[in-house]
């Protein structure tokens, strides 16, 4: 049964949207507007690309994806685009939680 990317793509997109909604509607930490955040994301990508590329390379994959459950867009080194979406959502969600906890501690100290 072909889901046209719904099996893995839809949850990846929903995860990114959920993190963005959490930041802009609930947490409001301001983290996404800071250069340090984007530098951190570049560092994450610097590690994610070689590791994920090695794990998902099509000529000798360690991790295999059902082609019916992904869009099929792969870059660089055969990495499914959905992996980047999930990675963004996971790292950003954790950083937002840490930042909000730090802000609350500062509020308590004042």
Secondary structure, DSSP 4 states (H G I P E B T S, - for coil): ---TTIIIIIHHHHHHHHHHHIIIIII---GGG-HHHHHHHHHHHHHHHHHHHHHH-TTS-SS---GGGS---B-STT-BHHHHHHHHHHHHHHHHHHHHHHHHHHHHH-
